């Protein structure tokens, strides 16, 4: 059970983290055009750069597990800026402390370089949270 004080502390931390993220060279966005749907071979190569992600049909997916709902929502909020910057938005499903992230380039009907660019950014956000002591677990 998360107390009100713990919730406020988490919200404060994530507000500070947003400032940190904005100045972090690890979170530089790879601005790419949609281009074309990647071939299976290209997808296999790109998956090596984001090993926590996997392919489900024509989508790139990853599930993250958090300590509680507050942490899960805070993580989702951290995805807004890169999604808007890249002009590419993930499909998200939240189930209490789980955040399922799914990426596909709808206009192309499959996976493009833009999906991998956003996946890398999301992975960097997750790693930065881990480095800063937030107890987040990838599922």
N, CA, C and O atoms as CSV, one atom per row, in Angstrom:
chain,resi,resn,atom,element,x,y,z
A,1,UNK,N,N,0.840,-1.183,0.000
A,1,UNK,CA,C,0.000,0.000,0.000
A,1,UNK,C,C,0.882,1.242,0.000
A,1,UNK,O,O,1.793,1.362,0.819
A,2,UNK,N,N,0.619,2.134,-0.888
A,2,UNK,CA,C,1.382,3.373,-1.000
A,2,UNK,C,C,0.660,4.460,-0.211
A,2,UNK,O,O,-0.527,4.707,-0.419
A,3,UNK,N,N,1.393,5.107,0.697
A,3,UNK,CA,C,0.795,6.180,1.486
A,3,UNK,C,C,0.709,7.451,0.658
A,3,UNK,O,O,1.343,7.574,-0.390
A,4,UNK,N,N,-0.087,8.396,1.148
A,4,UNK,CA,C,-0.214,9.675,0.452
A,4,UNK,C,C,1.144,10.379,0.377
A,4,UNK,O,O,1.474,10.981,-0.644
A,5,UNK,N,N,1.925,10.307,1.449
A,5,UNK,CA,C,3.254,10.936,1.458
A,5,UNK,C,C,4.162,10.294,0.410
A,5,UNK,O,O,4.908,10.993,-0.276
A,6,UNK,N,N,4.103,8.964,0.283
A,6,UNK,CA,C,4.912,8.268,-0.719
A,6,UNK,C,C,4.493,8.673,-2.130
A,6,UNK,O,O,5.335,8.854,-3.010
A,7,UNK,N,N,3.190,8.812,-2.336
A,7,UNK,CA,C,2.700,9.246,-3.643
A,7,UNK,C,C,3.226,10.636,-3.986
A,7,UNK,O,O,3.674,10.881,-5.107
A,8,UNK,N,N,3.168,11.540,-3.014
A,8,UNK,CA,C,3.650,12.900,-3.249
A,8,UNK,C,C,5.153,12.899,-3.528
A,8,UNK,O,O,5.634,13.657,-4.371
A,9,UNK,N,N,5.890,12.044,-2.815
A,9,UNK,CA,C,7.327,11.928,-3.039
A,9,UNK,C,C,7.612,11.434,-4.457
A,9,UNK,O,O,8.494,11.953,-5.140
A,10,UNK,N,N,6.851,10.419,-4.893
A,10,UNK,CA,C,7.023,9.902,-6.253
A,10,UNK,C,C,6.710,10.966,-7.300
A,10,UNK,O,O,7.440,11.121,-8.279
A,11,UNK,N,N,5.632,11.686,-7.088
A,11,UNK,CA,C,5.259,12.734,-8.041
A,11,UNK,C,C,6.348,13.796,-8.097
A,11,UNK,O,O,6.704,14.271,-9.175
A,12,UNK,N,N,6.879,14.169,-6.929
A,12,UNK,CA,C,7.976,15.134,-6.885
A,12,UNK,C,C,9.208,14.619,-7.588
A,12,UNK,O,O,9.867,15.351,-8.326
A,13,UNK,N,N,9.521,13.339,-7.355
A,13,UNK,CA,C,10.692,12.755,-8.005
A,13,UNK,C,C,10.537,12.780,-9.516
A,13,UNK,O,O,11.464,13.158,-10.233
A,14,UNK,N,N,9.380,12.383,-9.999
A,14,UNK,CA,C,9.193,12.331,-11.441
A,14,UNK,C,C,9.185,13.726,-12.062
A,14,UNK,O,O,9.577,13.889,-13.217
A,15,UNK,N,N,8.743,14.733,-11.309
A,15,UNK,CA,C,8.838,16.107,-11.806
A,15,UNK,C,C,10.294,16.508,-11.963
A,15,UNK,O,O,10.678,17.097,-12.974
A,16,UNK,N,N,11.112,16.186,-10.952
A,16,UNK,CA,C,12.545,16.459,-11.045
A,16,UNK,C,C,13.174,15.638,-12.157
A,16,UNK,O,O,14.054,16.116,-12.873
A,17,UNK,N,N,12.715,14.396,-12.298
A,17,UNK,CA,C,13.281,13.522,-13.321
A,17,UNK,C,C,13.017,14.068,-14.718
A,17,UNK,O,O,13.856,13.943,-15.611
A,18,UNK,N,N,11.847,14.675,-14.902
A,18,UNK,CA,C,11.551,15.269,-16.203
A,18,UNK,C,C,12.578,16.339,-16.552
A,18,UNK,O,O,12.980,16.469,-17.708
A,19,UNK,N,N,12.999,17.105,-15.549
A,19,UNK,CA,C,14.039,18.105,-15.774
A,19,UNK,C,C,15.344,17.424,-16.142
A,19,UNK,O,O,16.040,17.855,-17.061
A,20,UNK,N,N,15.676,16.348,-15.416
A,20,UNK,CA,C,16.896,15.590,-15.680
A,20,UNK,C,C,16.864,15.003,-17.087
A,20,UNK,O,O,17.857,15.066,-17.813
A,21,UNK,N,N,15.743,14.441,-17.464
A,21,UNK,CA,C,15.602,13.822,-18.781
A,21,UNK,C,C,15.846,14.843,-19.880
A,21,UNK,O,O,16.503,14.539,-20.875
A,22,UNK,N,N,15.328,16.041,-19.708
A,22,UNK,CA,C,15.477,17.063,-20.730
A,22,UNK,C,C,16.921,17.441,-21.005
A,22,UNK,O,O,17.242,17.916,-22.094
A,23,UNK,N,N,17.796,17.234,-20.026
A,23,UNK,CA,C,19.204,17.586,-20.184
A,23,UNK,C,C,20.092,16.369,-20.362
A,23,UNK,O,O,21.315,16.496,-20.300
A,24,UNK,N,N,19.525,15.209,-20.579
A,24,UNK,CA,C,20.296,13.973,-20.606
A,24,UNK,C,C,20.650,13.592,-22.042
A,24,UNK,O,O,19.758,13.357,-22.858
A,25,UNK,N,N,21.947,13.530,-22.358
A,25,UNK,CA,C,22.335,13.165,-23.725
A,25,UNK,C,C,21.955,11.737,-24.096
A,25,UNK,O,O,21.896,11.401,-25.279
A,26,UNK,N,N,21.697,10.889,-23.096
A,26,UNK,CA,C,21.286,9.515,-23.398
A,26,UNK,C,C,19.896,9.466,-24.007
A,26,UNK,O,O,19.509,8.462,-24.605
A,27,UNK,N,N,19.146,10.548,-23.855
A,27,UNK,CA,C,17.780,10.558,-24.363
A,27,UNK,C,C,17.630,11.420,-25.605
A,27,UNK,O,O,16.540,11.914,-25.894
A,28,UNK,N,N,18.699,11.599,-26.325
A,28,UNK,CA,C,18.574,12.341,-27.571
A,28,UNK,C,C,17.685,11.526,-28.505
A,28,UNK,O,O,17.808,10.304,-28.591
A,29,UNK,N,N,16.814,12.200,-29.184
A,29,UNK,CA,C,15.854,11.513,-30.026
A,29,UNK,C,C,16.423,11.314,-31.417
A,29,UNK,O,O,17.011,12.223,-32.001
A,30,UNK,N,N,16.241,10.131,-31.928
A,30,UNK,CA,C,16.663,9.824,-33.290
A,30,UNK,C,C,15.505,10.193,-34.210
A,30,UNK,O,O,14.550,9.431,-34.356
A,31,UNK,N,N,15.598,11.358,-34.824
A,31,UNK,CA,C,14.518,11.817,-35.691
A,31,UNK,C,C,14.645,11.152,-37.051
A,31,UNK,O,O,15.603,11.392,-37.786
A,32,UNK,N,N,13.682,10.326,-37.374
A,32,UNK,CA,C,13.704,9.600,-38.641
A,32,UNK,C,C,12.342,9.723,-39.308
A,32,UNK,O,O,11.331,9.946,-38.642
A,33,UNK,N,N,12.325,9.580,-40.598
A,33,UNK,CA,C,11.052,9.565,-41.311
A,33,UNK,C,C,10.501,8.143,-41.258
A,33,UNK,O,O,11.225,7.193,-40.963
A,34,UNK,N,N,9.217,8.017,-41.548
A,34,UNK,CA,C,8.612,6.686,-41.543
A,34,UNK,C,C,9.285,5.786,-42.564
A,34,UNK,O,O,9.504,4.602,-42.312
A,35,UNK,N,N,9.609,6.347,-43.708
A,35,UNK,CA,C,10.285,5.563,-44.733
A,35,UNK,C,C,9.425,4.436,-45.254
A,35,UNK,O,O,8.392,4.655,-45.886
A,36,UNK,N,N,9.870,3.230,-44.977
A,36,UNK,CA,C,9.182,2.045,-45.493
A,36,UNK,C,C,9.124,0.991,-44.397
A,36,UNK,O,O,9.823,1.079,-43.388
A,37,UNK,N,N,8.286,0.005,-44.617
A,37,UNK,CA,C,8.227,-1.117,-43.682
A,37,UNK,C,C,9.554,-1.878,-43.768
A,37,UNK,O,O,10.062,-2.141,-44.858
A,38,UNK,N,N,10.102,-2.223,-42.609
A,38,UNK,CA,C,11.369,-2.954,-42.580
A,38,UNK,C,C,11.167,-4.410,-42.985
A,38,UNK,O,O,10.103,-4.985,-42.756
A,39,UNK,N,N,12.187,-4.993,-43.584
A,39,UNK,CA,C,12.149,-6.412,-43.950
A,39,UNK,C,C,12.374,-7.254,-42.696
A,39,UNK,O,O,12.872,-6.737,-41.697
A,40,UNK,N,N,12.017,-8.542,-42.726
A,40,UNK,CA,C,12.285,-9.405,-41.566
A,40,UNK,C,C,13.759,-9.398,-41.155
A,40,UNK,O,O,14.064,-9.408,-39.963
A,41,UNK,N,N,14.665,-9.382,-42.112
A,41,UNK,CA,C,16.092,-9.343,-41.797
A,41,UNK,C,C,16.501,-8.051,-41.108
A,41,UNK,O,O,17.300,-8.065,-40.171
A,42,UNK,N,N,15.951,-6.935,-41.574
A,42,UNK,CA,C,16.246,-5.638,-40.956
A,42,UNK,C,C,15.689,-5.579,-39.537
A,42,UNK,O,O,16.322,-5.028,-38.636
A,43,UNK,N,N,14.506,-6.148,-39.345
A,43,UNK,CA,C,13.902,-6.182,-38.012
A,43,UNK,C,C,14.769,-7.004,-37.068
A,43,UNK,O,O,15.007,-6.592,-35.932
A,44,UNK,N,N,15.241,-8.156,-37.521
A,44,UNK,CA,C,16.117,-9.005,-36.701
A,44,UNK,C,C,17.365,-8.243,-36.283
A,44,UNK,O,O,17.784,-8.327,-35.129
A,45,UNK,N,N,17.958,-7.503,-37.204
A,45,UNK,CA,C,19.155,-6.707,-36.886
A,45,UNK,C,C,18.830,-5.607,-35.881
A,45,UNK,O,O,19.575,-5.396,-34.924
A,46,UNK,N,N,17.724,-4.912,-36.097
A,46,UNK,CA,C,17.340,-3.810,-35.207
A,46,UNK,C,C,16.994,-4.303,-33.803
A,46,UNK,O,O,17.232,-3.596,-32.824
A,47,UNK,N,N,16.435,-5.506,-33.698
A,47,UNK,CA,C,16.089,-6.054,-32.380
A,47,UNK,C,C,17.314,-6.195,-31.484
A,47,UNK,O,O,17.190,-6.172,-30.260
A,48,UNK,N,N,18.483,-6.341,-32.075
A,48,UNK,CA,C,19.719,-6.442,-31.286
A,48,UNK,C,C,19.994,-5.151,-30.520
A,48,UNK,O,O,20.699,-5.167,-29.511
A,49,UNK,N,N,19.444,-4.039,-30.991
A,49,UNK,CA,C,19.668,-2.752,-30.326
A,49,UNK,C,C,18.691,-2.511,-29.182
A,49,UNK,O,O,18.909,-1.628,-28.353
A,50,UNK,N,N,17.614,-3.292,-29.133
A,50,UNK,CA,C,16.613,-3.185,-28.059
A,50,UNK,C,C,16.202,-4.596,-27.627
A,50,UNK,O,O,15.078,-5.021,-27.894
A,51,UNK,N,N,17.111,-5.328,-26.957
A,51,UNK,CA,C,16.870,-6.745,-26.666
A,51,UNK,C,C,15.671,-7.028,-25.764
A,51,UNK,O,O,15.168,-8.151,-25.749
A,52,UNK,N,N,15.206,-6.035,-25.016
A,52,UNK,CA,C,14.043,-6.252,-24.157
A,52,UNK,C,C,12.730,-6.225,-24.943
A,52,UNK,O,O,11.687,-6.610,-24.415
A,53,UNK,N,N,12.773,-5.785,-26.171
A,53,UNK,CA,C,11.592,-5.720,-27.023
A,53,UNK,C,C,11.483,-6.996,-27.846
A,53,UNK,O,O,12.479,-7.673,-28.103
A,54,UNK,N,N,10.252,-7.316,-28.258
A,54,UNK,CA,C,10.039,-8.486,-29.114
A,54,UNK,C,C,8.995,-8.144,-30.175
A,54,UNK,O,O,8.326,-7.113,-30.115
A,55,UNK,N,N,8.884,-9.038,-31.136
A,55,UNK,CA,C,7.918,-8.857,-32.225
A,55,UNK,C,C,6.686,-9.710,-31.946
A,55,UNK,O,O,6.792,-10.893,-31.621
A,56,UNK,N,N,5.519,-9.089,-32.080
A,56,UNK,CA,C,4.237,-9.800,-32.025
A,56,UNK,C,C,3.461,-9.366,-33.264
A,56,UNK,O,O,2.954,-8.246,-33.339
A,57,UNK,N,N,3.379,-10.266,-34.224
A,57,UNK,CA,C,2.724,-9.916,-35.487
A,57,UNK,C,C,3.497,-8.821,-36.188
A,57,UNK,O,O,4.672,-8.995,-36.512
A,58,UNK,N,N,2.848,-7.695,-36.423
A,58,UNK,CA,C,3.507,-6.556,-37.078
A,58,UNK,C,C,3.720,-5.419,-36.087
A,58,UNK,O,O,3.659,-4.242,-36.444
A,59,UNK,N,N,3.975,-5.799,-34.822
A,59,UNK,CA,C,4.191,-4.805,-33.769
A,59,UNK,C,C,5.461,-5.124,-32.993
A,59,UNK,O,O,5.862,-6.281,-32.863
A,60,UNK,N,N,6.071,-4.083,-32.489
A,60,UNK,CA,C,7.218,-4.164,-31.596
A,60,UNK,C,C,6.659,-3.930,-30.195
A,60,UNK,O,O,6.025,-2.902,-29.958
A,61,UNK,N,N,6.880,-4.865,-29.253
A,61,UNK,CA,C,6.229,-4.768,-27.943
A,61,UNK,C,C,7.207,-4.984,-26.786
A,61,UNK,O,O,8.212,-5.683,-26.916
A,62,UNK,N,N,6.881,-4.363,-25.658
A,62,UNK,CA,C,7.643,-4.547,-24.428
A,62,UNK,C,C,6.693,-4.284,-23.258
A,62,UNK,O,O,5.864,-3.377,-23.321
A,63,UNK,N,N,6.814,-5.072,-22.201
A,63,UNK,CA,C,6.001,-4.890,-21.001
A,63,UNK,C,C,6.909,-4.560,-19.832
A,63,UNK,O,O,7.925,-5.219,-19.610
A,64,UNK,N,N,6.531,-3.533,-19.088
A,64,UNK,CA,C,7.285,-3.113,-17.905
A,64,UNK,C,C,6.420,-3.300,-16.669
A,64,UNK,O,O,5.226,-2.999,-16.682
A,65,UNK,N,N,7.030,-3.798,-15.605
A,65,UNK,CA,C,6.330,-3.998,-14.336
A,65,UNK,C,C,6.894,-3.026,-13.308
A,65,UNK,O,O,8.109,-2.871,-13.180
A,66,UNK,N,N,5.998,-2.377,-12.582
A,66,UNK,CA,C,6.372,-1.387,-11.587
A,66,UNK,C,C,5.918,-1.845,-10.208
A,66,UNK,O,O,5.201,-2.837,-10.073
A,67,UNK,N,N,6.340,-1.114,-9.195
A,67,UNK,CA,C,5.949,-1.449,-7.828
A,67,UNK,C,C,4.463,-1.196,-7.586
A,67,UNK,O,O,3.833,-1.896,-6.793
A,68,UNK,N,N,3.900,-0.191,-8.273
A,68,UNK,CA,C,2.508,0.169,-8.024
A,68,UNK,C,C,1.968,0.978,-9.204
A,68,UNK,O,O,2.681,1.263,-10.167
A,69,UNK,N,N,0.707,1.332,-9.102
A,69,UNK,CA,C,0.020,2.082,-10.154
A,69,UNK,C,C,0.623,3.471,-10.346
A,69,UNK,O,O,0.751,3.943,-11.476
A,70,UNK,N,N,0.992,4.125,-9.249
A,70,UNK,CA,C,1.548,5.476,-9.326
A,70,UNK,C,C,2.827,5.484,-10.161
A,70,UNK,O,O,3.001,6.354,-11.014
A,71,UNK,N,N,3.720,4.525,-9.925
A,71,UNK,CA,C,4.946,4.437,-10.715
A,71,UNK,C,C,4.643,4.146,-12.180
A,71,UNK,O,O,5.282,4.703,-13.073
A,72,UNK,N,N,3.670,3.274,-12.425
A,72,UNK,CA,C,3.309,2.934,-13.808
A,72,UNK,C,C,2.821,4.172,-14.561
A,72,UNK,O,O,3.227,4.412,-15.698
A,73,UNK,N,N,1.960,4.947,-13.929
A,73,UNK,CA,C,1.429,6.153,-14.569
A,73,UNK,C,C,2.530,7.197,-14.756
A,73,UNK,O,O,2.571,7.879,-15.780
A,74,UNK,N,N,3.414,7.322,-13.776
A,74,UNK,CA,C,4.526,8.273,-13.901
A,74,UNK,C,C,5.403,7.907,-15.098
A,74,UNK,O,O,5.846,8.788,-15.835
A,75,UNK,N,N,5.655,6.614,-15.295
A,75,UNK,CA,C,6.439,6.159,-16.439
A,75,UNK,C,C,5.739,6.531,-17.745
A,75,UNK,O,O,6.370,7.039,-18.672
A,76,UNK,N,N,4.446,6.277,-17.811
A,76,UNK,CA,C,3.680,6.617,-19.021
A,76,UNK,C,C,3.786,8.115,-19.303
A,76,UNK,O,O,3.943,8.519,-20.455
A,77,UNK,N,N,3.702,8.932,-18.265
A,77,UNK,CA,C,3.812,10.380,-18.459
A,77,UNK,C,C,5.163,10.779,-19.037
A,77,UNK,O,O,5.258,11.763,-19.770
A,78,UNK,N,N,6.211,10.020,-18.712
A,78,UNK,CA,C,7.540,10.313,-19.252
A,78,UNK,C,C,7.640,10.003,-20.747
A,78,UNK,O,O,8.585,10.435,-21.406
A,79,UNK,N,N,6.680,9.263,-21.281
A,79,UNK,CA,C,6.705,8.907,-22.702
A,79,UNK,C,C,6.090,9.985,-23.593
A,79,UNK,O,O,6.246,9.948,-24.814
A,80,UNK,N,N,5.397,10.936,-22.990
A,80,UNK,CA,C,4.692,11.961,-23.768
A,80,UNK,C,C,5.655,12.809,-24.594
A,80,UNK,O,O,5.465,12.961,-25.801
A,81,UNK,N,N,6.687,13.362,-23.957
A,81,UNK,CA,C,7.598,14.271,-24.669
A,81,UNK,C,C,8.281,13.603,-25.859
A,81,UNK,O,O,8.254,14.160,-26.957
A,82,UNK,N,N,8.899,12.418,-25.684
A,82,UNK,CA,C,9.535,11.806,-26.857
A,82,UNK,C,C,8.536,11.423,-27.944
A,82,UNK,O,O,8.848,11.537,-29.130
A,83,UNK,N,N,7.348,10.976,-27.566
A,83,UNK,CA,C,6.348,10.612,-28.575
A,83,UNK,C,C,5.948,11.840,-29.389
A,83,UNK,O,O,5.829,11.769,-30.612
A,84,UNK,N,N,5.742,12.960,-28.708
A,84,UNK,CA,C,5.382,14.191,-29.406
A,84,UNK,C,C,6.544,14.697,-30.259
A,84,UNK,O,O,6.339,15.151,-31.385
A,85,UNK,N,N,7.759,14.620,-29.724
A,85,UNK,CA,C,8.935,15.087,-30.460
A,85,UNK,C,C,9.140,14.279,-31.730
A,85,UNK,O,O,9.437,14.833,-32.788
A,86,UNK,N,N,8.978,12.956,-31.620
A,86,UNK,CA,C,9.166,12.085,-32.778
A,86,UNK,C,C,7.950,12.074,-33.704
A,86,UNK,O,O,8.035,11.617,-34.843
A,87,UNK,N,N,6.816,12.581,-33.209
A,87,UNK,CA,C,5.592,12.522,-34.002
A,87,UNK,C,C,5.146,11.089,-34.224
A,87,UNK,O,O,4.590,10.747,-35.268
A,88,UNK,N,N,5.402,10.254,-33.221
A,88,UNK,CA,C,5.093,8.821,-33.319
A,88,UNK,C,C,4.628,8.373,-31.939
A,88,UNK,O,O,5.341,8.563,-30.953
A,89,UNK,N,N,3.454,7.789,-31.862
A,89,UNK,CA,C,2.835,7.538,-30.566
A,89,UNK,C,C,2.617,6.048,-30.323
A,89,UNK,O,O,2.076,5.345,-31.177
A,90,UNK,N,N,3.041,5.573,-29.157
A,90,UNK,CA,C,2.874,4.153,-28.845
A,90,UNK,C,C,1.432,3.840,-28.471
A,90,UNK,O,O,0.691,4.710,-28.013
A,91,UNK,N,N,1.050,2.592,-28.672
A,91,UNK,CA,C,-0.189,2.093,-28.103
A,91,UNK,C,C,0.182,1.613,-26.708
A,91,UNK,O,O,1.154,0.877,-26.538
A,92,UNK,N,N,-0.595,2.031,-25.704
A,92,UNK,CA,C,-0.286,1.704,-24.318
A,92,UNK,C,C,-1.460,1.002,-23.667
A,92,UNK,O,O,-2.616,1.352,-23.909
A,93,UNK,N,N,-1.162,0.012,-22.842
A,93,UNK,CA,C,-2.173,-0.629,-22.023
A,93,UNK,C,C,-1.620,-0.670,-20.604
A,93,UNK,O,O,-0.497,-1.117,-20.373
A,94,UNK,N,N,-2.420,-0.201,-19.665
A,94,UNK,CA,C,-2.001,-0.181,-18.263
A,94,UNK,C,C,-2.912,-1.119,-17.488
A,94,UNK,O,O,-4.136,-1.007,-17.555
A,95,UNK,N,N,-2.310,-2.039,-16.756
A,95,UNK,CA,C,-3.034,-2.948,-15.866
A,95,UNK,C,C,-2.378,-2.839,-14.500
A,95,UNK,O,O,-1.391,-3.522,-14.225
A,96,UNK,N,N,-2.916,-1.993,-13.654
A,96,UNK,CA,C,-2.412,-1.672,-12.329
A,96,UNK,C,C,-0.937,-1.300,-12.365
A,96,UNK,O,O,-0.613,-0.126,-12.540
A,97,UNK,N,N,-0.026,-2.270,-12.203
A,97,UNK,CA,C,1.406,-1.954,-12.163
A,97,UNK,C,C,2.149,-2.406,-13.425
A,97,UNK,O,O,3.380,-2.399,-13.450
A,98,UNK,N,N,1.428,-2.790,-14.451
A,98,UNK,CA,C,2.034,-3.206,-15.717
A,98,UNK,C,C,1.744,-2.173,-16.802
A,98,UNK,O,O,0.625,-1.674,-16.923
A,99,UNK,N,N,2.766,-1.865,-17.581
A,99,UNK,CA,C,2.590,-0.993,-18.747
A,99,UNK,C,C,3.055,-1.776,-19.959
A,99,UNK,O,O,4.233,-2.114,-20.078
A,100,UNK,N,N,2.122,-2.063,-20.863
A,100,UNK,CA,C,2.435,-2.740,-22.110
A,100,UNK,C,C,2.553,-1.675,-23.198
A,100,UNK,O,O,1.623,-0.907,-23.440
A,101,UNK,N,N,3.713,-1.649,-23.844
A,101,UNK,CA,C,3.986,-0.666,-24.892
A,101,UNK,C,C,4.046,-1.408,-26.221
A,101,UNK,O,O,4.740,-2.417,-26.347
A,102,UNK,N,N,3.318,-0.906,-27.205
A,102,UNK,CA,C,3.271,-1.524,-28.527
A,102,UNK,C,C,3.523,-0.442,-29.571
A,102,UNK,O,O,2.920,0.630,-29.536
A,103,UNK,N,N,4.425,-0.746,-30.501
A,103,UNK,CA,C,4.785,0.211,-31.550
A,103,UNK,C,C,4.591,-0.405,-32.929
A,103,UNK,O,O,5.003,-1.538,-33.180
A,104,UNK,N,N,3.967,0.348,-33.808
A,104,UNK,CA,C,3.846,-0.020,-35.210
A,104,UNK,C,C,3.638,1.266,-36.003
A,104,UNK,O,O,3.155,2.260,-35.462
A,105,UNK,N,N,3.992,1.248,-37.255
A,105,UNK,CA,C,3.757,2.409,-38.106
A,105,UNK,C,C,2.476,2.125,-38.882
A,105,UNK,O,O,2.486,1.437,-39.902
A,106,UNK,N,N,1.377,2.670,-38.375
A,106,UNK,CA,C,0.052,2.363,-38.919
A,106,UNK,C,C,-0.056,2.665,-40.411
A,106,UNK,O,O,-0.650,1.891,-41.162
A,107,UNK,N,N,0.514,3.785,-40.842
A,107,UNK,CA,C,0.420,4.166,-42.262
A,107,UNK,C,C,1.073,3.150,-43.187
A,107,UNK,O,O,0.680,3.013,-44.346
A,108,UNK,N,N,2.077,2.432,-42.670
A,108,UNK,CA,C,2.788,1.440,-43.487
A,108,UNK,C,C,2.278,0.023,-43.249
A,108,UNK,O,O,2.595,-0.891,-44.010
A,109,UNK,N,N,1.487,-0.161,-42.192
A,109,UNK,CA,C,0.972,-1.491,-41.882
A,109,UNK,C,C,2.027,-2.435,-41.337
A,109,UNK,O,O,1.919,-3.652,-41.493
A,110,UNK,N,N,3.052,-1.877,-40.695
A,110,UNK,CA,C,4.105,-2.727,-40.144
A,110,UNK,C,C,5.123,-1.919,-39.362
A,110,UNK,O,O,4.856,-0.792,-38.946
A,111,UNK,N,N,6.286,-2.505,-39.170
A,111,UNK,CA,C,7.339,-1.909,-38.354
A,111,UNK,C,C,8.310,-1.134,-39.241
A,111,UNK,O,O,8.774,-1.632,-40.267
A,112,UNK,N,N,8.606,0.099,-38.820
A,112,UNK,CA,C,9.554,0.943,-39.552
A,112,UNK,C,C,10.682,1.370,-38.614
A,112,UNK,O,O,10.679,1.050,-37.426
A,113,UNK,N,N,11.638,2.094,-39.174
A,113,UNK,CA,C,12.743,2.616,-38.376
A,113,UNK,C,C,12.232,3.538,-37.274
A,113,UNK,O,O,12.847,3.636,-36.212
A,114,UNK,N,N,11.119,4.210,-37.518
A,114,UNK,CA,C,10.535,5.117,-36.532
A,114,UNK,C,C,10.135,4.354,-35.264
A,114,UNK,O,O,10.266,4.879,-34.158
A,115,UNK,N,N,9.652,3.125,-35.418
A,115,UNK,CA,C,9.283,2.315,-34.252
A,115,UNK,C,C,10.511,1.991,-33.411
A,115,UNK,O,O,10.467,2.062,-32.183
A,116,UNK,N,N,11.599,1.639,-34.071
A,116,UNK,CA,C,12.820,1.323,-33.332
A,116,UNK,C,C,13.416,2.566,-32.679
A,116,UNK,O,O,13.979,2.472,-31.588
A,117,UNK,N,N,13.304,3.722,-33.320
A,117,UNK,CA,C,13.802,4.963,-32.718
A,117,UNK,C,C,13.069,5.251,-31.415
A,117,UNK,O,O,13.695,5.611,-30.417
A,118,UNK,N,N,11.743,5.096,-31.414
A,118,UNK,CA,C,10.973,5.342,-30.194
A,118,UNK,C,C,11.232,4.254,-29.160
A,118,UNK,O,O,11.301,4.551,-27.967
A,119,UNK,N,N,11.377,3.007,-29.585
A,119,UNK,CA,C,11.687,1.916,-28.649
A,119,UNK,C,C,13.009,2.186,-27.927
A,119,UNK,O,O,13.114,1.961,-26.721
A,120,UNK,N,N,14.015,2.667,-28.659
A,120,UNK,CA,C,15.312,2.987,-28.042
A,120,UNK,C,C,15.157,4.093,-27.011
A,120,UNK,O,O,15.752,4.030,-25.935
A,121,UNK,N,N,14.367,5.097,-27.332
A,121,UNK,CA,C,14.149,6.205,-26.404
A,121,UNK,C,C,13.436,5.720,-25.150
A,121,UNK,O,O,13.819,6.094,-24.041
A,122,UNK,N,N,12.405,4.893,-25.307
A,122,UNK,CA,C,11.674,4.355,-24.158
A,122,UNK,C,C,12.601,3.500,-23.302
A,122,UNK,O,O,12.559,3.577,-22.074
A,123,UNK,N,N,13.428,2.694,-23.935
A,123,UNK,CA,C,14.389,1.870,-23.193
A,123,UNK,C,C,15.365,2.743,-22.410
A,123,UNK,O,O,15.722,2.409,-21.280
A,124,UNK,N,N,15.802,3.857,-22.997
A,124,UNK,CA,C,16.695,4.782,-22.292
A,124,UNK,C,C,16.015,5.410,-21.080
A,124,UNK,O,O,16.641,5.563,-20.031
A,125,UNK,N,N,14.753,5.772,-21.213
A,125,UNK,CA,C,14.000,6.317,-20.082
A,125,UNK,C,C,13.951,5.288,-18.962
A,125,UNK,O,O,14.202,5.617,-17.803
A,126,UNK,N,N,13.634,4.061,-19.299
A,126,UNK,CA,C,13.570,2.983,-18.310
A,126,UNK,C,C,14.920,2.806,-17.605
A,126,UNK,O,O,14.977,2.722,-16.378
A,127,UNK,N,N,16.005,2.750,-18.386
A,127,UNK,CA,C,17.343,2.576,-17.797
A,127,UNK,C,C,17.706,3.740,-16.879
A,127,UNK,O,O,18.314,3.535,-15.828
A,128,UNK,N,N,17.338,4.958,-17.268
A,128,UNK,CA,C,17.615,6.112,-16.413
A,128,UNK,C,C,16.830,6.051,-15.113
A,128,UNK,O,O,17.335,6.459,-14.067
A,129,UNK,N,N,15.613,5.552,-15.163
A,129,UNK,CA,C,14.847,5.371,-13.929
A,129,UNK,C,C,15.545,4.367,-13.020
A,129,UNK,O,O,15.648,4.587,-11.813
A,130,UNK,N,N,16.018,3.281,-13.588
A,130,UNK,CA,C,16.732,2.274,-12.799
A,130,UNK,C,C,17.985,2.867,-12.167
A,130,UNK,O,O,18.256,2.632,-10.990
A,131,UNK,N,N,18.748,3.632,-12.937
A,131,UNK,CA,C,19.990,4.232,-12.429
A,131,UNK,C,C,19.723,5.181,-11.278
A,131,UNK,O,O,20.572,5.353,-10.403
A,132,UNK,N,N,18.549,5.800,-11.269
A,132,UNK,CA,C,18.220,6.775,-10.236
A,132,UNK,C,C,17.472,6.167,-9.062
A,132,UNK,O,O,16.894,6.885,-8.247
A,133,UNK,N,N,17.483,4.844,-8.977
A,133,UNK,CA,C,16.977,4.181,-7.787
A,133,UNK,C,C,15.494,3.911,-7.729
A,133,UNK,O,O,14.997,3.476,-6.690
A,134,UNK,N,N,14.774,4.151,-8.797
A,134,UNK,CA,C,13.359,3.803,-8.790
A,134,UNK,C,C,13.254,2.306,-9.019
A,134,UNK,O,O,13.870,1.762,-9.935
A,135,UNK,N,N,12.476,1.648,-8.187
A,135,UNK,CA,C,12.368,0.190,-8.276
A,135,UNK,C,C,11.363,-0.187,-9.351
A,135,UNK,O,O,10.161,-0.288,-9.105
A,136,UNK,N,N,11.881,-0.389,-10.529
A,136,UNK,CA,C,11.065,-0.761,-11.679
A,136,UNK,C,C,11.577,-2.092,-12.185
A,136,UNK,O,O,12.786,-2.322,-12.236
A,137,UNK,N,N,10.674,-2.956,-12.554
A,137,UNK,CA,C,11.058,-4.279,-13.035
A,137,UNK,C,C,10.481,-4.493,-14.416
A,137,UNK,O,O,9.282,-4.312,-14.628
A,138,UNK,N,N,11.330,-4.880,-15.361
A,138,UNK,CA,C,10.842,-5.216,-16.700
A,138,UNK,C,C,10.276,-6.619,-16.633
A,138,UNK,O,O,10.903,-7.516,-16.069
A,139,UNK,N,N,9.116,-6.814,-17.194
A,139,UNK,CA,C,8.476,-8.127,-17.190
A,139,UNK,C,C,8.668,-8.771,-18.541
A,139,UNK,O,O,8.206,-9.890,-18.762
